[in-house]
């Protein structure tokens, strides 16, 4: 088991209060989600990613159900991020041509008529890998350019995957948040379009489009659960970097289920727990984590919260957890080496932390207080989202084969 002292948690006393003074989630409404789904369905090779049911693991851990949404199958890009980038780029072009994205297909966006009208565009972003690859993929499909900046320590494999999508990409000597500032400066100086999944004052429209794009995966999951004839989850665990993904899913759940929404927990790496830190401060404001943030969960190594993602998580999430890297490594090994009868799931460092923390909360008696606070018991139906596959195959093998980041 991991060292209990390395896991920090705080519950949210206002999560279940009436919604009167809470941040509005209307931009993630049913109508918006329908439009997002319809747009994604027009993209080449769109199909729903799998929703796996881990019956044996649920029985082993003493809960009713464990469901895993597997985003390693998303558009052949091995991660969910393209959902946000593609929708944001589509929305940007629709604005340029004066049309509503709800009424425009991908085929129209790549037509000669549209290209002649909008000309050449350079989309710019900063990324640890998955978001930049998604932006590069969509820009390439649209016949446009992309420039991608990566923080120091980024995987060369992820860099080459981005370049393979046609982007001009490089690894900087900066941390993630400074790489974002560099990308924004480059966009301003080169007439480019900044496409970032974090929001700050004065830069919110495109990040909100990205958050809207992410709702496709949770809407698919709800649809799949219904088709299977199963009950909705009682608990959802959401990993957070800047909080765009977690905020989008939390906002979707708040819009769809209102006060009957599942109990949600936000999970972050200790080295980059900006949402957890913000919750600890108890002043309602976002607070940054600074420095290099050396965690294997590269997709979550972000120090400055998305201001709108934070506001949703501040008002609606039930608990915030900060944990060490070996929690994620444990999740990777459990998913990749399932109990007999359960499917094998290849989940990367940022994808597996939700399942890793669930397994520890349910098995480690020293974490009993967390389980009690979350009301986890034999009737619980838990949904986790594996947001990426082995986006760095060499590191994936070092962890799952060679046993790096062993539980203590």
N, C-alpha and C positions, 0 to 999 in steps of 0.2 A: 504493500500500500504506500501511497505517497505521504509525505510529512504533512500532517494536518495544519501545522503552523504556516505552511506555504500557501494555503488556500484561504483567501479572504472572502467574506460575504457580508452583504447588508440587505435587509428586506426593505421594501418600499411601503410606507404606511398610507400613502395617498392613492396607490394603484387602484383600489376598489372603491374609491370615493365617487360621488356623482360627477358627471362629466362637465358640469356647468362652466368651471373656470379652467378646464384643461385645454391644452393645445389642440387645435382642430386637425382632425385626420381626413377632412372632406376631400382633400386632393388625392386620396386613395379610395374614393367611393366606388360603389358597384358599377356605375356607368363608366368611370375611368378604367377600372379593371377590365371590363368587357372590351373597351377600345384597345387596350394594351394587348389582350389575348388575340383579338382579331388581327392586329397588326403583325404580331409574331407568327401567326399562322400563315401569313403570306410570304415569310422568309424561306429561302431555299432549305430543304431538308428539315423543316420544323417537325418535331414530334415530342410528345410528352416524355419526360425522363421517368425512370422507374420509381415506384414507391414500394420498398421492400418491407415485408412483415417478418420480424425476427421472433418467431414463436418460442423457440428453445431458449433464447437469451432472456426473453421476458419471464419465462418460467423460472429460469436459473436465478434471476435477480428479484423475483417475488412480486412482479407487477402483472397487470392484465395484458398489456400490449406494448410493444416497441416497434415504431414505424420509422423507416429511414428513407427520406427523399434523396435520391442519388443523382447529383448534378454532374457527375463525371461524363455523362452521355450528351451533354448539351451542345448541339451543333458540331460535334466532333472536336470541341475546343477544351474539353476536360474540366470545365468549370462554369458556374452560373453567370459570371459577370457580364457576358455578352448580352444578356437580357436587358440590362440597363443601358449599356453603350449603344446598342442597336436602336432602341426606342428613342434615346436622346438625339442621335444623329438623324433619325427619321423625322422627328419633331422639328429639329432645326431646319431641315430642308423644306418641310411643309410650310413653316413660317415664312421662308424665303419666297416661296411661290404662291403664298396667300391661300393655302388650302388646309383643311382640317385633316389631321392624320387618321381620324376615324373613317375617312372616306377615300383614303389614298392607299393603294397597294404597293408592295415592294417593286413590282414590275413597272409601275409608273415612275417611281423614284429613280430607276436606272434607265429610263427612256431618254432618247436623244433630245426630245422636247424639253425635258426638265434640265438636262445637262447644259443645253444651250442657254437656258434662262438663268441658271445660277453660276455657271462658269466653274473655275477651279477653286476648291476649298482645301485648306490644310487644317485638320483636326489635331489638337495638341493635348497631351495628357501626361500625368505622372502615375507610376504603377509599380507594384512589386512583381507583377507578371500577368495576372488573370484579367484585370480590367483593361490594361493596355493591349493585350492580345485581342480582347473583344472589340475594342475601338478600332484597332488596325484591321481586323477581319471585316467589320462593317464598312469602314472607309474604303477598303479595297473592293468590296462588292458594289459600292456606289460609284466606283471609278474616281475616287478622291484620294488625297494624300493624308498621311498621318505621321506625326513626330511624337516619340515616346521617350520620356526620361524615367530612369529607374534609380532607386536609392542604392547607396553603397552596400555591398554584401549580397546583392541580388544574384540569383542563380543564372549562370551563363546559358543553361538549357532554356530557361524561361525567356531570356533575351533573344536567343536564336529563334524560338517559336514566334516571337513578336515580329522579328525581321522576316520570317517566312511568310507572314501575312502582308508583306509589302511596306512595312513601316520603316522609317528612319529612327533607329532606337539606339540608346546608349545607357551605360551604367555610370552614374555620377559618383562623386565622393561625399554626397550629402545624405542626411537621413530622409525619411519619407516626406515629412512636412516641408522641409526645405526644398526637396525635389519638386513638390507641388508649386512652391513659390517660383522656382526656376522655370518650370513649364509655363506658368502664367505670364511671367516676364517675356518669355520667348514668344508666346501667342500675341501679346500686346505689341511687341516690336516687329513682328513679321506678319501682321494682319491675319493671324490664325484664329481658330475658334477653340477656346479652352473647354474640354469635356472632362470634368472631374466629378467623382462621386462624393466629394465632400463640399459642404456649403459654408460660406462665410457671409458677413454683412455685405450686401451689394452683389453677391453671386449666389443666387438661389434657384433660378428658373431651371437651368440645365441639371443641377443635382436633384431637383424635385422630379424631373423627367426620368432620371436614372432610377430613383426610388420607385417611381410608378412602374418602370420596366421590370423591376424585380418581382412585382406581385404575380407575374405569370406563374412562377414556380409554386407559390403557396395556393394559388387558385387551382392549379393542376392537382395538387395534393388533396385538397378538399374534394374535388371532383372524383379523384381516384378512390378516396375513402368511401364516398357515397356509393360508387359503383360496386365496391366490394361488399356493400351491405354492412359496413362497420360503423360504430359510433365515432363521433368526433373526438380528437385527443383532449384529455384533461390537462395535459402539460406540454409545453413547447419550450425547447432549449435553443437559444439563438446566439451564435458567436458574433462578436463585434470587433471591428477595426475602428473606422471613424463613426460607425453606427448607422450608415445608410441602409445596409441590408437588414440589420436587426430592427431599425426604425420602420422600414417599409413593411416587414412582416407583422410587426406589432401593430402598426396602423391599420393594416388590412384586417387583422383579427378584431381590432376595436370597432371598425366600421361594420364588419359582417355580423359579429356575435354580441356586440355591445357589452353589457354587464355579465353575459354568460360566456365570455371568451375564456379560452384556456389560461391556466396559470403559466406565466412566462418568466424565464430566467435568462439573463444576458451573461455570457461567458467570455472572458478575455484573458490573454496572457499577462502574467505579472508585470512584465517589462513594458507593456504598452496599454495598461488598463485605464484609458482616459474616461470611459463611461463610469466605471467603478469609482475612480477618483472623484469624478464630478458628483456622483451620488453621495460619497462620503462627506463632501464639503457642506451639503445640506443648505445651500443658498440658492438653488435653482439654476445656477449658471454653469455653462460648460467650463471644464478646467483641463489644461493640457498636461501631457507627460512629455518631458524633453529628453534629449540625449539620443544615443544610437539604437536603443530598444532591441537588444540582441535576443530574439526568440526564433525558434524554428517555425512558428506560425507566421510566416512572412506576410501573408494576406491580412493579418490582424495587427501588424507592427506599425500602427498609426497613432500619433500622439495628440492630435487636435480633433475634437469631435465635430462632426457635421452638425451645425447649430439646429437644424430642423429634426434630424434623426435623434439628437439628444433630447429635444423637447418632447418628442413622442415617448421615448424610453423613460424619461424623467417622470412623466405623468401616468404611464400605463404599465410599465414592466413591474413584476412582482418582486424580483430579486436580481441582484448584481453579484457576480462571482469573478474573482481574480485567481488564476491558478498557474502553476509552473508547467514547463514544457512536457514533463513526463506524463501529465494528464492526457495531452494530445497523443503522445506516442502510444500510451496504453489504448486509447480509442482506435488508433490505426491498426494495432495488433489484434484487437478483439474483432474488428470488422473484417480484417483480412484473413483471420483464422477462426471462422465461425464454429459454433457448436453444430454437431451433425444434424442436418435437416434444415438449417438456416442458410440463406444465400451468402456467398462471399461478396464483400463490397470493398473495392479499392478506394480508400479515402486518404487524401493528403493531410498535411500538417494542420492546415486551417479548417479542413473539413471534418476532422474526427474529434475535435475537442468536446463537442456537445455530448457525444456518446461516452467519451472518456470520463467526463465529470458525472454523468448519470450513473455509470457503473460504480464509481467510487462512493457516491452518496448512498447508494443502495447496499453496498457491501462493507463499507468501512464504518464500524461502530462509533469511531471518533467524530464522524460527520452526521451523527444521528440528529443533531439539532437542526441541520439544514433540511433533512428529509421531513422532519416534523413541521418545520416552518412552511415548507412547500406542500404539505399534506400529501406526500408521496406514500402510497400504500398498495395493497394487493389489488385495488380497483383502478389504479392509475393507468391511463393510456397515454404513452409518451411519444411525441414526434420530435425527431432531430433531423437536421438537414445537413447532409454531407455536401458542402458547397464546392468541393473540388476533388478530383482524382489525384493520381500521382503526377502532378505537374512538374515535379523535379524527381524523375525516376531514380536517379542515383541516391539521393537522400532518402527517398522512400525505402529503398533496399537496405540502406545503412540502419534505418530505424527498425524495420520489420524483420530483416534477416539477421543483422549483426547485433541488435539489441541496444542501440544507442538510446539514451534517455530512459533508462530503466526506472521503474517505480521504486521508491525508497522504502 
